[in-house]
């Protein structure tokens, strides 16, 4: 923290969504609980650092519940103060064909549209999702 380096943490949403694609290679267990434990430790040791230098990278896998993920990052106490980058899972890194949920596509498109409206001064920031 004293060197003010940025940290990007992969966290895809609540445990049931995150652990679907993020597991330890050694035992296949999900990584969510370990990440949350480490975030809690980091926040207690480096108070005031997290909101400036740490952010999450959330990957939607096409079947994720976007509204659930959005709610998690905006309301869950341990993560709501962090900035979030949202991206979609790339097809070429999967062994199986990924089906994209149309609701996810519509919801993310709508959120991006709201960001654009905010940027041109047509929508108040309070209506724009963190994602």
Backbone atoms as SQL, in Angstrom:
CREATE TABLE atoms (id INTEGER PRIMARY KEY, chain TEXT, resi INTEGER, resn TEXT, atom TEXT, x REAL, y REAL, z REAL);
INSERT INTO atoms VALUES
  (1, 'A', 1, 'UNK', 'N', 0.823, -1.195, 0.000),
  (2, 'A', 1, 'UNK', 'CA', 0.000, 0.000, 0.000),
  (3, 'A', 1, 'UNK', 'C', 0.865, 1.255, 0.000),
  (4, 'A', 2, 'UNK', 'N', 2.012, 1.219, 0.646),
  (5, 'A', 2, 'UNK', 'CA', 2.852, 2.417, 0.702),
  (6, 'A', 2, 'UNK', 'C', 3.391, 2.793, -0.673),
  (7, 'A', 3, 'UNK', 'N', 3.474, 1.836, -1.605),
  (8, 'A', 3, 'UNK', 'CA', 3.932, 2.119, -2.966),
  (9, 'A', 3, 'UNK', 'C', 2.791, 2.460, -3.914),
  (10, 'A', 4, 'UNK', 'N', 1.573, 2.420, -3.417),
  (11, 'A', 4, 'UNK', 'CA', 0.367, 2.807, -4.160),
  (12, 'A', 4, 'UNK', 'C', 0.216, 2.066, -5.489),
  (13, 'A', 5, 'UNK', 'N', 0.453, 0.781, -5.483),
  (14, 'A', 5, 'UNK', 'CA', 0.243, -0.009, -6.690),
  (15, 'A', 5, 'UNK', 'C', -1.227, -0.406, -6.791),
  (16, 'A', 6, 'UNK', 'N', -1.692, -0.601, -8.019),
  (17, 'A', 6, 'UNK', 'CA', -3.077, -1.013, -8.249),
  (18, 'A', 6, 'UNK', 'C', -3.181, -2.526, -8.202),
  (19, 'A', 7, 'UNK', 'N', -4.331, -2.999, -7.764),
  (20, 'A', 7, 'UNK', 'CA', -4.574, -4.430, -7.652),
  (21, 'A', 7, 'UNK', 'C', -5.905, -4.755, -8.315),
  (22, 'A', 8, 'UNK', 'N', -5.907, -5.729, -9.202),
  (23, 'A', 8, 'UNK', 'CA', -7.118, -6.186, -9.876),
  (24, 'A', 8, 'UNK', 'C', -7.406, -7.606, -9.409),
  (25, 'A', 9, 'UNK', 'N', -8.588, -7.807, -8.826),
  (26, 'A', 9, 'UNK', 'CA', -8.975, -9.104, -8.275),
  (27, 'A', 9, 'UNK', 'C', -10.112, -9.677, -9.105),
  (28, 'A', 10, 'UNK', 'N', -9.959, -10.910, -9.566),
  (29, 'A', 10, 'UNK', 'CA', -11.034, -11.567, -10.310),
  (30, 'A', 10, 'UNK', 'C', -12.097, -12.046, -9.338),
  (31, 'A', 11, 'UNK', 'N', -13.287, -11.494, -9.480),
  (32, 'A', 11, 'UNK', 'CA', -14.432, -11.876, -8.660),
  (33, 'A', 11, 'UNK', 'C', -15.669, -11.703, -9.528),
  (34, 'A', 12, 'UNK', 'N', -16.338, -12.805, -9.829),
  (35, 'A', 12, 'UNK', 'CA', -17.413, -12.794, -10.818),
  (36, 'A', 12, 'UNK', 'C', -18.797, -12.534, -10.248),
  (37, 'A', 13, 'UNK', 'N', -18.909, -12.391, -8.935),
  (38, 'A', 13, 'UNK', 'CA', -20.212, -12.169, -8.319),
  (39, 'A', 13, 'UNK', 'C', -20.323, -12.983, -7.049),
  (40, 'A', 14, 'UNK', 'N', -21.561, -13.286, -6.632),
  (41, 'A', 14, 'UNK', 'CA', -21.752, -14.086, -5.418),
  (42, 'A', 14, 'UNK', 'C', -21.166, -15.489, -5.580),
  (43, 'A', 15, 'UNK', 'N', -21.033, -16.176, -4.472),
  (44, 'A', 15, 'UNK', 'CA', -20.338, -17.467, -4.443),
  (45, 'A', 15, 'UNK', 'C', -20.815, -18.454, -5.504),
  (46, 'A', 16, 'UNK', 'N', -22.123, -18.627, -5.642),
  (47, 'A', 16, 'UNK', 'CA', -22.626, -19.633, -6.583),
  (48, 'A', 16, 'UNK', 'C', -22.297, -19.287, -8.034),
  (49, 'A', 17, 'UNK', 'N', -22.173, -18.021, -8.355),
  (50, 'A', 17, 'UNK', 'CA', -21.798, -17.614, -9.716),
  (51, 'A', 17, 'UNK', 'C', -20.286, -17.671, -9.877),
  (52, 'A', 18, 'UNK', 'N', -19.559, -17.118, -8.929),
  (53, 'A', 18, 'UNK', 'CA', -18.096, -17.066, -9.008),
  (54, 'A', 18, 'UNK', 'C', -17.475, -18.467, -9.073),
  (55, 'A', 19, 'UNK', 'N', -17.886, -19.346, -8.174),
  (56, 'A', 19, 'UNK', 'CA', -17.252, -20.668, -8.076),
  (57, 'A', 19, 'UNK', 'C', -17.566, -21.588, -9.252),
  (58, 'A', 20, 'UNK', 'N', -18.501, -21.216, -10.090),
  (59, 'A', 20, 'UNK', 'CA', -18.821, -22.032, -11.264),
  (60, 'A', 20, 'UNK', 'C', -17.632, -22.096, -12.223),
  (61, 'A', 21, 'UNK', 'N', -16.861, -21.011, -12.316),
  (62, 'A', 21, 'UNK', 'CA', -15.740, -20.958, -13.258),
  (63, 'A', 21, 'UNK', 'C', -14.389, -20.691, -12.609),
  (64, 'A', 22, 'UNK', 'N', -14.365, -20.462, -11.311),
  (65, 'A', 22, 'UNK', 'CA', -13.107, -20.130, -10.628),
  (66, 'A', 22, 'UNK', 'C', -12.852, -21.139, -9.515),
  (67, 'A', 23, 'UNK', 'N', -11.978, -22.085, -9.807),
  (68, 'A', 23, 'UNK', 'CA', -11.662, -23.135, -8.838),
  (69, 'A', 23, 'UNK', 'C', -10.147, -23.275, -8.697),
  (70, 'A', 24, 'UNK', 'N', -9.742, -23.839, -7.572),
  (71, 'A', 24, 'UNK', 'CA', -8.328, -24.143, -7.368),
  (72, 'A', 24, 'UNK', 'C', -7.953, -25.354, -8.212),
  (73, 'A', 25, 'UNK', 'N', -6.822, -25.274, -8.892),
  (74, 'A', 25, 'UNK', 'CA', -6.356, -26.381, -9.721),
  (75, 'A', 25, 'UNK', 'C', -6.024, -27.605, -8.873),
  (76, 'A', 26, 'UNK', 'N', -5.593, -27.389, -7.648),
  (77, 'A', 26, 'UNK', 'CA', -5.148, -28.494, -6.796),
  (78, 'A', 26, 'UNK', 'C', -6.284, -29.397, -6.318),
  (79, 'A', 27, 'UNK', 'N', -7.470, -28.828, -6.084),
  (80, 'A', 27, 'UNK', 'CA', -8.542, -29.659, -5.525),
  (81, 'A', 27, 'UNK', 'C', -9.921, -29.425, -6.145),
  (82, 'A', 28, 'UNK', 'N', -10.038, -28.468, -7.049),
  (83, 'A', 28, 'UNK', 'CA', -11.314, -28.209, -7.711),
  (84, 'A', 28, 'UNK', 'C', -12.317, -27.419, -6.882),
  (85, 'A', 29, 'UNK', 'N', -11.935, -27.046, -5.664),
  (86, 'A', 29, 'UNK', 'CA', -12.830, -26.250, -4.820),
  (87, 'A', 29, 'UNK', 'C', -12.900, -24.812, -5.325),
  (88, 'A', 30, 'UNK', 'N', -14.029, -24.169, -5.078),
  (89, 'A', 30, 'UNK', 'CA', -14.210, -22.784, -5.476),
  (90, 'A', 30, 'UNK', 'C', -13.305, -21.842, -4.699),
  (91, 'A', 31, 'UNK', 'N', -13.010, -20.703, -5.302),
  (92, 'A', 31, 'UNK', 'CA', -12.084, -19.741, -4.701),
  (93, 'A', 31, 'UNK', 'C', -12.778, -18.587, -3.973),
  (94, 'A', 32, 'UNK', 'N', -14.106, -18.509, -4.034),
  (95, 'A', 32, 'UNK', 'CA', -14.837, -17.365, -3.489),
  (96, 'A', 32, 'UNK', 'C', -14.514, -17.107, -2.018),
  (97, 'A', 33, 'UNK', 'N', -14.628, -18.113, -1.176),
  (98, 'A', 33, 'UNK', 'CA', -14.426, -17.916, 0.267),
  (99, 'A', 33, 'UNK', 'C', -13.011, -17.436, 0.579),
  (100, 'A', 34, 'UNK', 'N', -12.034, -17.956, -0.127),
  (101, 'A', 34, 'UNK', 'CA', -10.646, -17.538, 0.080),
  (102, 'A', 34, 'UNK', 'C', -10.459, -16.078, -0.322),
  (103, 'A', 35, 'UNK', 'N', -11.027, -15.702, -1.454),
  (104, 'A', 35, 'UNK', 'CA', -10.924, -14.314, -1.910),
  (105, 'A', 35, 'UNK', 'C', -11.567, -13.373, -0.902),
  (106, 'A', 36, 'UNK', 'N', -12.766, -13.717, -0.441),
  (107, 'A', 36, 'UNK', 'CA', -13.475, -12.841, 0.492),
  (108, 'A', 36, 'UNK', 'C', -12.731, -12.713, 1.824),
  (109, 'A', 37, 'UNK', 'N', -12.138, -13.819, 2.280),
  (110, 'A', 37, 'UNK', 'CA', -11.356, -13.782, 3.520),
  (111, 'A', 37, 'UNK', 'C', -10.148, -12.858, 3.355),
  (112, 'A', 38, 'UNK', 'N', -9.472, -12.952, 2.217),
  (113, 'A', 38, 'UNK', 'CA', -8.300, -12.116, 1.971),
  (114, 'A', 38, 'UNK', 'C', -8.667, -10.642, 1.784),
  (115, 'A', 39, 'UNK', 'N', -9.804, -10.380, 1.154),
  (116, 'A', 39, 'UNK', 'CA', -10.260, -8.995, 0.997),
  (117, 'A', 39, 'UNK', 'C', -10.537, -8.382, 2.366),
  (118, 'A', 40, 'UNK', 'N', -11.192, -9.141, 3.218),
  (119, 'A', 40, 'UNK', 'CA', -11.501, -8.656, 4.560),
  (120, 'A', 40, 'UNK', 'C', -10.224, -8.322, 5.332),
  (121, 'A', 41, 'UNK', 'N', -9.224, -9.197, 5.245),
  (122, 'A', 41, 'UNK', 'CA', -7.938, -8.945, 5.903),
  (123, 'A', 41, 'UNK', 'C', -7.287, -7.678, 5.346),
  (124, 'A', 42, 'UNK', 'N', -7.289, -7.574, 4.034),
  (125, 'A', 42, 'UNK', 'CA', -6.647, -6.442, 3.375),
  (126, 'A', 42, 'UNK', 'C', -7.316, -5.128, 3.775),
  (127, 'A', 43, 'UNK', 'N', -8.653, -5.124, 3.819),
  (128, 'A', 43, 'UNK', 'CA', -9.384, -3.909, 4.191),
  (129, 'A', 43, 'UNK', 'C', -9.075, -3.485, 5.622),
  (130, 'A', 44, 'UNK', 'N', -8.901, -4.449, 6.514),
  (131, 'A', 44, 'UNK', 'CA', -8.632, -4.098, 7.911),
  (132, 'A', 44, 'UNK', 'C', -7.204, -3.585, 8.107),
  (133, 'A', 45, 'UNK', 'N', -6.268, -4.085, 7.326),
  (134, 'A', 45, 'UNK', 'CA', -4.874, -3.664, 7.460),
  (135, 'A', 45, 'UNK', 'C', -4.604, -2.348, 6.722),
  (136, 'A', 46, 'UNK', 'N', -5.194, -2.193, 5.536),
  (137, 'A', 46, 'UNK', 'CA', -4.924, -1.026, 4.690),
  (138, 'A', 46, 'UNK', 'C', -6.185, -0.198, 4.470),
  (139, 'A', 47, 'UNK', 'N', -6.781, 0.236, 5.540),
  (140, 'A', 47, 'UNK', 'CA', -8.004, 1.037, 5.463),
  (141, 'A', 47, 'UNK', 'C', -7.757, 2.304, 4.633),
  (142, 'A', 48, 'UNK', 'N', -8.687, 2.626, 3.751),
  (143, 'A', 48, 'UNK', 'CA', -8.562, 3.802, 2.903),
  (144, 'A', 48, 'UNK', 'C', -7.847, 3.544, 1.595),
  (145, 'A', 49, 'UNK', 'N', -7.214, 2.403, 1.477),
  (146, 'A', 49, 'UNK', 'CA', -6.473, 2.046, 0.268),
  (147, 'A', 49, 'UNK', 'C', -7.387, 1.435, -0.783),
  (148, 'A', 50, 'UNK', 'N', -8.359, 0.663, -0.327),
  (149, 'A', 50, 'UNK', 'CA', -9.162, -0.149, -1.244),
  (150, 'A', 50, 'UNK', 'C', -9.948, 0.668, -2.252),
  (151, 'A', 51, 'UNK', 'N', -10.539, 1.766, -1.832),
  (152, 'A', 51, 'UNK', 'CA', -11.392, 2.511, -2.751),
  (153, 'A', 51, 'UNK', 'C', -10.611, 3.236, -3.840),
  (154, 'A', 52, 'UNK', 'N', -9.303, 3.401, -3.660),
  (155, 'A', 52, 'UNK', 'CA', -8.489, 4.097, -4.658),
  (156, 'A', 52, 'UNK', 'C', -7.694, 3.159, -5.560),
  (157, 'A', 53, 'UNK', 'N', -7.213, 2.054, -5.015),
  (158, 'A', 53, 'UNK', 'CA', -6.227, 1.265, -5.745),
  (159, 'A', 53, 'UNK', 'C', -6.629, -0.180, -6.040),
  (160, 'A', 54, 'UNK', 'N', -7.757, -0.606, -5.546),
  (161, 'A', 54, 'UNK', 'CA', -8.171, -1.986, -5.788),
  (162, 'A', 54, 'UNK', 'C', -9.488, -1.991, -6.544),
  (163, 'A', 55, 'UNK', 'N', -9.581, -2.883, -7.527),
  (164, 'A', 55, 'UNK', 'CA', -10.842, -3.048, -8.247),
  (165, 'A', 55, 'UNK', 'C', -11.019, -4.516, -8.605),
  (166, 'A', 56, 'UNK', 'N', -12.240, -4.843, -8.973),
  (167, 'A', 56, 'UNK', 'CA', -12.565, -6.215, -9.349),
  (168, 'A', 56, 'UNK', 'C', -12.721, -6.333, -10.852),
  (169, 'A', 57, 'UNK', 'N', -12.401, -7.497, -11.359),
  (170, 'A', 57, 'UNK', 'CA', -12.712, -7.864, -12.731),
  (171, 'A', 57, 'UNK', 'C', -13.769, -8.954, -12.649),
  (172, 'A', 58, 'UNK', 'N', -14.977, -8.648, -13.094),
  (173, 'A', 58, 'UNK', 'CA', -16.082, -9.609, -13.070),
  (174, 'A', 58, 'UNK', 'C', -16.336, -10.093, -14.492),
  (175, 'A', 59, 'UNK', 'N', -16.290, -11.399, -14.681),
  (176, 'A', 59, 'UNK', 'CA', -16.512, -11.991, -15.996),
  (177, 'A', 59, 'UNK', 'C', -17.874, -12.671, -16.015),
  (178, 'A', 60, 'UNK', 'N', -18.712, -12.263, -16.959),
  (179, 'A', 60, 'UNK', 'CA', -20.003, -12.925, -17.154),
  (180, 'A', 60, 'UNK', 'C', -19.789, -14.092, -18.099),
  (181, 'A', 61, 'UNK', 'N', -20.270, -15.261, -17.713),
  (182, 'A', 61, 'UNK', 'CA', -20.051, -16.443, -18.548),
  (183, 'A', 61, 'UNK', 'C', -21.185, -16.715, -19.534),
  (184, 'A', 62, 'UNK', 'N', -22.135, -15.824, -19.642),
  (185, 'A', 62, 'UNK', 'CA', -23.237, -16.007, -20.588),
  (186, 'A', 62, 'UNK', 'C', -24.450, -16.658, -19.977),
  (187, 'A', 63, 'UNK', 'N', -24.258, -17.358, -18.866),
  (188, 'A', 63, 'UNK', 'CA', -25.396, -17.975, -18.181),
  (189, 'A', 63, 'UNK', 'C', -25.620, -17.327, -16.818),
  (190, 'A', 64, 'UNK', 'N', -24.755, -16.388, -16.476),
  (191, 'A', 64, 'UNK', 'CA', -24.838, -15.718, -15.179),
  (192, 'A', 64, 'UNK', 'C', -26.127, -14.921, -15.060),
  (193, 'A', 65, 'UNK', 'N', -26.583, -14.780, -13.846),
  (194, 'A', 65, 'UNK', 'CA', -27.730, -13.931, -13.549),
  (195, 'A', 65, 'UNK', 'C', -27.196, -12.513, -13.364),
  (196, 'A', 66, 'UNK', 'N', -27.353, -11.694, -14.390),
  (197, 'A', 66, 'UNK', 'CA', -26.780, -10.352, -14.370),
  (198, 'A', 66, 'UNK', 'C', -27.331, -9.518, -13.222),
  (199, 'A', 67, 'UNK', 'N', -28.628, -9.585, -12.988),
  (200, 'A', 67, 'UNK', 'CA', -29.234, -8.788, -11.920),
  (201, 'A', 67, 'UNK', 'C', -28.683, -9.193, -10.551),
  (202, 'A', 68, 'UNK', 'N', -28.466, -10.486, -10.360),
  (203, 'A', 68, 'UNK', 'CA', -27.894, -10.984, -9.107),
  (204, 'A', 68, 'UNK', 'C', -26.459, -10.470, -8.939),
  (205, 'A', 69, 'UNK', 'N', -25.691, -10.512, -10.013),
  (206, 'A', 69, 'UNK', 'CA', -24.315, -10.024, -9.984),
  (207, 'A', 69, 'UNK', 'C', -24.286, -8.525, -9.710),
  (208, 'A', 70, 'UNK', 'N', -25.155, -7.784, -10.383),
  (209, 'A', 70, 'UNK', 'CA', -25.235, -6.331, -10.192),
  (210, 'A', 70, 'UNK', 'C', -25.575, -5.996, -8.737),
  (211, 'A', 71, 'UNK', 'N', -26.534, -6.715, -8.183),
  (212, 'A', 71, 'UNK', 'CA', -26.943, -6.485, -6.794),
  (213, 'A', 71, 'UNK', 'C', -25.793, -6.811, -5.833),
  (214, 'A', 72, 'UNK', 'N', -25.089, -7.896, -6.104),
  (215, 'A', 72, 'UNK', 'CA', -23.962, -8.298, -5.259),
  (216, 'A', 72, 'UNK', 'C', -22.929, -7.174, -5.160),
  (217, 'A', 73, 'UNK', 'N', -22.516, -6.627, -6.295),
  (218, 'A', 73, 'UNK', 'CA', -21.467, -5.608, -6.289),
  (219, 'A', 73, 'UNK', 'C', -21.938, -4.252, -5.769),
  (220, 'A', 74, 'UNK', 'N', -23.231, -4.009, -5.762),
  (221, 'A', 74, 'UNK', 'CA', -23.711, -2.716, -5.272),
  (222, 'A', 74, 'UNK', 'C', -24.207, -2.757, -3.829),
  (223, 'A', 75, 'UNK', 'N', -24.522, -3.964, -3.302),
  (224, 'A', 75, 'UNK', 'CA', -25.110, -4.033, -1.965),
  (225, 'A', 75, 'UNK', 'C', -24.325, -4.854, -0.941),
  (226, 'A', 76, 'UNK', 'N', -23.491, -5.789, -1.383),
  (227, 'A', 76, 'UNK', 'CA', -22.765, -6.653, -0.455),
  (228, 'A', 76, 'UNK', 'C', -21.670, -5.843, 0.235),
  (229, 'A', 77, 'UNK', 'N', -21.721, -5.748, 1.544),
  (230, 'A', 77, 'UNK', 'CA', -20.841, -4.851, 2.309),
  (231, 'A', 77, 'UNK', 'C', -19.356, -5.003, 2.001),
  (232, 'A', 78, 'UNK', 'N', -18.884, -6.222, 1.842),
  (233, 'A', 78, 'UNK', 'CA', -17.446, -6.428, 1.659),
  (234, 'A', 78, 'UNK', 'C', -16.924, -5.976, 0.297),
  (235, 'A', 79, 'UNK', 'N', -17.810, -5.743, -0.674),
  (236, 'A', 79, 'UNK', 'CA', -17.340, -5.390, -2.018),
  (237, 'A', 79, 'UNK', 'C', -17.939, -4.108, -2.584),
  (238, 'A', 80, 'UNK', 'N', -18.925, -3.545, -1.938),
  (239, 'A', 80, 'UNK', 'CA', -19.650, -2.426, -2.552),
  (240, 'A', 80, 'UNK', 'C', -18.820, -1.153, -2.711),
  (241, 'A', 81, 'UNK', 'N', -17.711, -1.023, -2.007),
  (242, 'A', 81, 'UNK', 'CA', -16.874, 0.170, -2.122),
  (243, 'A', 81, 'UNK', 'C', -15.823, 0.076, -3.228),
  (244, 'A', 82, 'UNK', 'N', -15.726, -1.073, -3.865),
  (245, 'A', 82, 'UNK', 'CA', -14.722, -1.282, -4.905),
  (246, 'A', 82, 'UNK', 'C', -15.260, -0.904, -6.282),
  (247, 'A', 83, 'UNK', 'N', -14.362, -0.535, -7.170),
  (248, 'A', 83, 'UNK', 'CA', -14.728, -0.341, -8.577),
  (249, 'A', 83, 'UNK', 'C', -14.729, -1.708, -9.253),
  (250, 'A', 84, 'UNK', 'N', -15.558, -1.852, -10.297),
  (251, 'A', 84, 'UNK', 'CA', -15.711, -3.145, -10.966),
  (252, 'A', 84, 'UNK', 'C', -15.577, -2.975, -12.475),
  (253, 'A', 85, 'UNK', 'N', -14.739, -3.815, -13.092),
  (254, 'A', 85, 'UNK', 'CA', -14.674, -3.920, -14.548),
  (255, 'A', 85, 'UNK', 'C', -15.500, -5.134, -14.938),
  (256, 'A', 86, 'UNK', 'N', -16.329, -5.000, -15.933),
  (257, 'A', 86, 'UNK', 'CA', -17.174, -6.106, -16.379),
  (258, 'A', 86, 'UNK', 'C', -16.739, -6.538, -17.762),
  (259, 'A', 87, 'UNK', 'N', -16.616, -7.841, -17.961),
  (260, 'A', 87, 'UNK', 'CA', -16.301, -8.362, -19.286),
  (261, 'A', 87, 'UNK', 'C', -17.020, -9.687, -19.485),
  (262, 'A', 88, 'UNK', 'N', -17.067, -10.106, -20.736),
  (263, 'A', 88, 'UNK', 'CA', -17.709, -11.377, -21.074),
  (264, 'A', 88, 'UNK', 'C', -16.646, -12.437, -21.271),
  (265, 'A', 89, 'UNK', 'N', -17.012, -13.682, -21.000),
  (266, 'A', 89, 'UNK', 'CA', -16.077, -14.785, -21.168),
  (267, 'A', 89, 'UNK', 'C', -15.804, -15.004, -22.656),
  (268, 'A', 90, 'UNK', 'N', -14.541, -15.110, -22.993),
  (269, 'A', 90, 'UNK', 'CA', -14.151, -15.345, -24.379),
  (270, 'A', 90, 'UNK', 'C', -14.425, -16.795, -24.759),
  (271, 'A', 91, 'UNK', 'N', -14.970, -16.986, -25.932),
  (272, 'A', 91, 'UNK', 'CA', -15.300, -18.330, -26.423),
  (273, 'A', 91, 'UNK', 'C', -14.058, -19.208, -26.599),
  (274, 'A', 92, 'UNK', 'N', -12.956, -18.612, -27.026),
  (275, 'A', 92, 'UNK', 'CA', -11.782, -19.415, -27.355),
  (276, 'A', 92, 'UNK', 'C', -11.051, -19.979, -26.140),
  (277, 'A', 93, 'UNK', 'N', -11.484, -19.641, -24.920),
  (278, 'A', 93, 'UNK', 'CA', -10.851, -20.198, -23.730),
  (279, 'A', 93, 'UNK', 'C', -11.702, -21.275, -23.068),
  (280, 'A', 94, 'UNK', 'N', -12.705, -21.734, -23.770),
  (281, 'A', 94, 'UNK', 'CA', -13.596, -22.735, -23.205),
  (282, 'A', 94, 'UNK', 'C', -13.574, -23.996, -24.059),
  (283, 'A', 95, 'UNK', 'N', -13.571, -25.141, -23.398),
  (284, 'A', 95, 'UNK', 'CA', -13.589, -26.409, -24.117),
  (285, 'A', 95, 'UNK', 'C', -14.981, -26.741, -24.634),
  (286, 'A', 96, 'UNK', 'N', -15.981, -26.157, -24.009),
  (287, 'A', 96, 'UNK', 'CA', -17.357, -26.428, -24.404),
  (288, 'A', 96, 'UNK', 'C', -17.990, -25.173, -24.991),
  (289, 'A', 97, 'UNK', 'N', -18.988, -25.391, -25.817),
  (290, 'A', 97, 'UNK', 'CA', -19.693, -24.260, -26.410),
  (291, 'A', 97, 'UNK', 'C', -20.475, -23.526, -25.326),
  (292, 'A', 98, 'UNK', 'N', -20.377, -22.232, -25.341),
  (293, 'A', 98, 'UNK', 'CA', -21.077, -21.403, -24.356),
  (294, 'A', 98, 'UNK', 'C', -22.339, -20.827, -24.981),
  (295, 'A', 99, 'UNK', 'N', -23.442, -20.990, -24.297),
  (296, 'A', 99, 'UNK', 'CA', -24.695, -20.382, -24.730),
  (297, 'A', 99, 'UNK', 'C', -24.839, -19.061, -23.983),
  (298, 'A', 100, 'UNK', 'N', -25.119, -18.026, -24.722),
  (299, 'A', 100, 'UNK', 'CA', -25.276, -16.719, -24.106),
  (300, 'A', 100, 'UNK', 'C', -26.747, -16.484, -23.817),
  (301, 'A', 101, 'UNK', 'N', -27.034, -16.197, -22.584),
  (302, 'A', 101, 'UNK', 'CA', -28.387, -15.905, -22.148),
  (303, 'A', 101, 'UNK', 'C', -28.792, -14.554, -22.729),
  (304, 'A', 102, 'UNK', 'N', -29.891, -14.529, -23.465),
  (305, 'A', 102, 'UNK', 'CA', -30.334, -13.288, -24.104),
  (306, 'A', 102, 'UNK', 'C', -30.630, -12.197, -23.079),
  (307, 'A', 103, 'UNK', 'N', -31.154, -12.580, -21.928),
  (308, 'A', 103, 'UNK', 'CA', -31.428, -11.595, -20.873),
  (309, 'A', 103, 'UNK', 'C', -30.145, -10.905, -20.407),
  (310, 'A', 104, 'UNK', 'N', -29.052, -11.662, -20.346),
  (311, 'A', 104, 'UNK', 'CA', -27.764, -11.087, -19.951),
  (312, 'A', 104, 'UNK', 'C', -27.315, -10.067, -20.995),
  (313, 'A', 105, 'UNK', 'N', -27.457, -10.419, -22.261),
  (314, 'A', 105, 'UNK', 'CA', -27.062, -9.498, -23.328),
  (315, 'A', 105, 'UNK', 'C', -27.884, -8.211, -23.282),
  (316, 'A', 106, 'UNK', 'N', -29.188, -8.341, -23.095),
  (317, 'A', 106, 'UNK', 'CA', -30.068, -7.168, -23.041),
  (318, 'A', 106, 'UNK', 'C', -29.738, -6.313, -21.820),
  (319, 'A', 107, 'UNK', 'N', -29.577, -6.949, -20.668),
  (320, 'A', 107, 'UNK', 'CA', -29.290, -6.207, -19.431),
  (321, 'A', 107, 'UNK', 'C', -27.962, -5.470, -19.497),
  (322, 'A', 108, 'UNK', 'N', -26.928, -6.132, -19.984),
  (323, 'A', 108, 'UNK', 'CA', -25.623, -5.470, -20.063),
  (324, 'A', 108, 'UNK', 'C', -25.644, -4.362, -21.109),
  (325, 'A', 109, 'UNK', 'N', -26.325, -4.581, -22.210),
  (326, 'A', 109, 'UNK', 'CA', -26.458, -3.536, -23.228),
  (327, 'A', 109, 'UNK', 'C', -27.177, -2.312, -22.683),
  (328, 'A', 110, 'UNK', 'N', -28.219, -2.548, -21.911),
  (329, 'A', 110, 'UNK', 'CA', -28.979, -1.452, -21.310),
  (330, 'A', 110, 'UNK', 'C', -28.117, -0.674, -20.316),
  (331, 'A', 111, 'UNK', 'N', -27.342, -1.392, -19.517),
  (332, 'A', 111, 'UNK', 'CA', -26.457, -0.714, -18.561),
  (333, 'A', 111, 'UNK', 'C', -25.404, 0.122, -19.284),
  (334, 'A', 112, 'UNK', 'N', -24.869, -0.382, -20.380),
  (335, 'A', 112, 'UNK', 'CA', -23.888, 0.390, -21.155),
  (336, 'A', 112, 'UNK', 'C', -24.534, 1.637, -21.757),
  (337, 'A', 113, 'UNK', 'N', -25.772, 1.497, -22.202),
  (338, 'A', 113, 'UNK', 'CA', -26.516, 2.632, -22.739),
  (339, 'A', 113, 'UNK', 'C', -26.706, 3.704, -21.664),
  (340, 'A', 114, 'UNK', 'N', -27.011, 3.278, -20.439),
  (341, 'A', 114, 'UNK', 'CA', -27.182, 4.230, -19.345),
  (342, 'A', 114, 'UNK', 'C', -25.874, 4.964, -19.040),
  (343, 'A', 115, 'UNK', 'N', -24.753, 4.275, -19.169),
  (344, 'A', 115, 'UNK', 'CA', -23.452, 4.924, -18.977),
  (345, 'A', 115, 'UNK', 'C', -23.269, 6.034, -20.014),
  (346, 'A', 116, 'UNK', 'N', -23.606, 5.730, -21.266),
  (347, 'A', 116, 'UNK', 'CA', -23.476, 6.739, -22.321),
  (348, 'A', 116, 'UNK', 'C', -24.382, 7.936, -22.055),
  (349, 'A', 117, 'UNK', 'N', -25.614, 7.670, -21.639),
  (350, 'A', 117, 'UNK', 'CA', -26.528, 8.766, -21.302),
  (351, 'A', 117, 'UNK', 'C', -25.967, 9.625, -20.175),
  (352, 'A', 118, 'UNK', 'N', -25.348, 8.979, -19.203),
  (353, 'A', 118, 'UNK', 'CA', -24.735, 9.714, -18.101),
  (354, 'A', 118, 'UNK', 'C', -23.581, 10.582, -18.597),
  (355, 'A', 119, 'UNK', 'N', -22.775, 10.042, -19.487),
  (356, 'A', 119, 'UNK', 'CA', -21.606, 10.773, -19.996),
  (357, 'A', 119, 'UNK', 'C', -21.997, 12.032, -20.756),
  (358, 'A', 120, 'UNK', 'N', -23.165, 12.016, -21.416),
  (359, 'A', 120, 'UNK', 'CA', -23.604, 13.199, -22.166),
  (360, 'A', 120, 'UNK', 'C', -24.559, 14.067, -21.349),
  (361, 'A', 121, 'UNK', 'N', -24.683, 13.753, -20.051),
  (362, 'A', 121, 'UNK', 'CA', -25.468, 14.578, -19.156),
  (363, 'A', 121, 'UNK', 'C', -26.967, 14.370, -19.208),
  (364, 'A', 122, 'UNK', 'N', -27.408, 13.221, -19.722),
  (365, 'A', 122, 'UNK', 'CA', -28.847, 12.972, -19.849),
  (366, 'A', 122, 'UNK', 'C', -29.400, 12.042, -18.779),
  (367, 'A', 123, 'UNK', 'N', -28.532, 11.487, -17.932),
  (368, 'A', 123, 'UNK', 'CA', -28.978, 10.570, -16.885),
  (369, 'A', 123, 'UNK', 'C', -28.103, 10.764, -15.652),
  (370, 'A', 124, 'UNK', 'N', -28.732, 10.912, -14.509),
  (371, 'A', 124, 'UNK', 'CA', -28.006, 11.088, -13.253),
  (372, 'A', 124, 'UNK', 'C', -27.216, 9.820, -12.927),
  (373, 'A', 125, 'UNK', 'N', -26.033, 9.991, -12.372),
  (374, 'A', 125, 'UNK', 'CA', -25.144, 8.869, -12.055),
  (375, 'A', 125, 'UNK', 'C', -25.770, 7.864, -11.093),
  (376, 'A', 126, 'UNK', 'N', -26.697, 8.311, -10.255),
  (377, 'A', 126, 'UNK', 'CA', -27.309, 7.390, -9.295),
  (378, 'A', 126, 'UNK', 'C', -28.108, 6.280, -9.981),
  (379, 'A', 127, 'UNK', 'N', -28.440, 6.449, -11.258),
  (380, 'A', 127, 'UNK', 'CA', -29.181, 5.432, -12.003),
  (381, 'A', 127, 'UNK', 'C', -28.274, 4.511, -12.816),
  (382, 'A', 128, 'UNK', 'N', -26.976, 4.722, -12.719),
  (383, 'A', 128, 'UNK', 'CA', -26.016, 3.936, -13.487),
  (384, 'A', 128, 'UNK', 'C', -25.412, 2.865, -12.592),
  (385, 'A', 129, 'UNK', 'N', -25.444, 1.631, -13.053),
  (386, 'A', 129, 'UNK', 'CA', -24.903, 0.503, -12.295),
  (387, 'A', 129, 'UNK', 'C', -23.383, 0.576, -12.211),
  (388, 'A', 130, 'UNK', 'N', -22.825, -0.002, -11.147),
  (389, 'A', 130, 'UNK', 'CA', -21.370, -0.125, -11.029),
  (390, 'A', 130, 'UNK', 'C', -20.806, -1.006, -12.130),
  (391, 'A', 131, 'UNK', 'N', -21.640, -1.906, -12.636),
  (392, 'A', 131, 'UNK', 'CA', -21.177, -2.809, -13.674),
  (393, 'A', 131, 'UNK', 'C', -21.322, -2.154, -15.022);
